[in-house]
Amino acid sequence: MTLMRAVDAIVLILEKEGATQAFGVPGAAINPLYSAMKNHGGIGHVLARHVEGASHMAEGYSRAGAGNIGVCIGTSGPGGTDMITGMYSASADSVPILCITGQATVPMLSKEEFQGVDIASVAAPVTKMAVTVLEAAQIPGTFAKAFQLMRSGRRGPVLIDLPFDVQVARIDFDIDCYEPLPVAVPTMSRAQADRVLDMLDAAERPLLIAGGGVINADAADDLVALAEYLDVPVVSTLMGWGAIPDDHRLAQGMVGIQTSQRYANATFLESDLVIGLGNRWAARHTGNLDVYREGRRFVHVDIEPTQIGRVLAPDLWSVSDARAALRVLLRAAEERYSGPLERYGSWVEACNERKRTLLRKTHFDDVPLKPQRVYEEMCRAFGPETRYVTTIGLSQIAAAQMLHVFRPRHWVNAGQAGPLGWTIPAAIGACVADSGTPVVALSGDYDFQFLIEELAVAAHFRIPYVHVVVNNAYLGLIRQSQRNFDMDYQVQLSYDNINAPETDGYGVDHVGVVKGLGCHAIRARTPDELGAALARARELAERDRVPVVVEAILERVTNISMGVTIDAVTEFEEVAEDPVADAPTAVGLSARAPVAAPVAAATRSAMRGVRAVAWLEAPDPATRESPTATRRRYSDRVAPSRSRAMPERSPSGSGASRTVLAAQAAWASRIVLFTGFTVADPNTRRAPGVRGSLPRWAVEGSAPRDRDGLRDGTCCRSGRGWLRGALAPRSGWERPRPPPARIAAGAGPRMRCAPS
């Protein structure tokens, strides 16, 4: 054991637990911890301009990456109370963040010391644990318990309050002897899985609901695999958006009274069995429960026991982690059915017909801009790799109706709490978590003004992203709500800015403020200007490594589609009469039937001896066409003639893009599983949608025999998941779960094989 300050032990624990990124504001009462961080040097830190901003940065960091835990640090008193909104937002959406505050010394806790407040009591209702540590020797155990709680059951935030004298006290501590506490993962039983399948067998129009629990469990691949095996359509909740790509043939949008699509609600109303996975049956999803429940049976799977029956009584339920439940269900389905189901084909086709036709109009040429056109231009400007960040408001609701998300954790949204000002710091946190993924934030003008000072943080630390501000100089959602009271009161933000007449009565000169903080800003008033501004913003952000704000000047009053029941959502604007002309970027229009192509002889030869191969199509980066589901064959010997081939038209336009990377089958002593066979020109080693060059061994199919991590993990790390798989010796092989029938850079499935 080594004698050290308690704060030095804290830093070592943070490192071992993997919480190595902090956001915060130093102060007198927390300076001992900052001194330990400085001495250690292994904890990243972003200096926020406001402690609430730091808490939302920690949220964005945690939400953007599976397993991430963002750390928020502040001093005593207001440093702690400023974090409360972030704790509440994280708690409401099941996001783990660790909040650490300084405190007065232990003898002064009850003596109204300067900036002394019982922050643990204040934070208790919005955290999984809030504690003031009174003994330095309790530090290691308290932090171990905190990490266990943040990762167990329904995820959430923890607050640890540290009196000054506890921080500087010396304790005996050996980091080599510290071990994280085990995390409890409840799992669906096989009997429960069989009951679910019994209900499925009795249903004619089943539907899966992907809730936020699927995202939190990092189970998107498992969800897609199960949906494809059962051939059952999937709808998402707001927090589950991205669990299945929007352009997947089984993806049927979001159900709800606000953040929803016409086709999704129509499909739900036709269903007779609903299987909810990791969802809470929140009011904005269900609307009126009598309408929502009529004529259908429900299965509810959630990791939190107290959620079961809270909103509606399900016909069958299971307390389970989403990933565990999905894997049990898939194993049960594989054993019950001889192969992937086809019985629901007509139901899926009917769903997709609604997806192609029941659309809202987005192609408005009005000036000032209609918000619908803003989202259409965003769909054109930003590709499927984009991560969107937003909070509450008409901008969020309209975005959820009209944008498209193709990957898990690419919709970062304060869904339940929705605090104004959340978007900028959350976008910063998301960028810090994954600097390789382009981030696009979306705000109304009021949300944008709340914590606008945090743009200085992004400029300071060179954190680039694009921020779209839809400016109608109104509290739009509140104004729309006031219609029920026949008023328009205290929601107008317009005024004549004497210093910026170019704002034309819209008030705040956002462009001037943003430039003053060290960022770029572009104002757009017409559809053509907006399209050009979005393209320019991407260039400027990449070139100068600062945020670029694109302000779209909207018409003052626009009502966004919503209602009180899912069968009576009010459409204030025109619907799409001609989908191609009225909603040209709608994802349902891009669905195409797969084009079969013969498997080349060389390919068949290369596959000899390979025990299992997963075939996938690659998305077209130009059109973002849907990757179609593919047929997989698991056997000792692959039968290529029974597999679905790659499309003739390849993203790269070259024959090389159809090369099968099966390690040339000369690797006969290994099992080779590849997901995503599309590569670019072997000379350049570049693949569509992949940043940087692939390693030569991946392109040539001649991987080294003993490469670390190949037995369980990523086959091509530098390709950001374009090629993912696992390799293992023949002996000890287990049949892996089927991978999802898609390929997405940075979101490929993890294939697992048993070690020998």
Protein Blocks (a to p, Z undefined) as FASTA:
>chain_A
ZZddfklmmmmmmmmnopabccddddfklmmmmmmmmmnopaccdddfbfklmmmmmmmm
mmmpghiacdddddehjlmmmmmmmmmmmmmnopacddddddddfklmmnopghiacfkl
mmmmmcfbdcddfbfklmmmmmmmmmmmmmgcjaddddddddfklmmpccdddfklpccd
ddddddddfklmmmmmmmmmmpmbdcddddfklmmnopmmmmmmmmmmnopacdddfklg
ojacfkbmkbgbjadjklccfklmmmmmmpcbdcdehiahiaklnmpmklmmgopacddd
dfblklgoklpccfbdcdddfklmmmmmmmmmmmmpgbdcfklmmmmmmmmmmmmmmccd
fbdcbdcddfklmmmmmmmmpcfkbccdddedjklmmmmmmmccfbehiaccdfknopgh
klmmmmmmmmmmmmmbccdddddfklmmmmmmmmmmmmmnopacddddddehiafklmmm
mmmnopaehkafbdcdfklmmnnonopafklmmmmnopacdddfbfklmmmmmmmmmmmm
mmnopacdddddddfbdcddddfbfklcccfbacdfblmlmmmmbmklmpccdddddddf
klmmmmgopabdcddddddfklopacddddddddfbdcfklpccddfbdfklpaklmpcc
ehhommmmbccddehjadcdfklopaehiacjddfklmnopacfblghklnccfblmnno
magcddddfehpacdddddddddehiaccdddddZZ
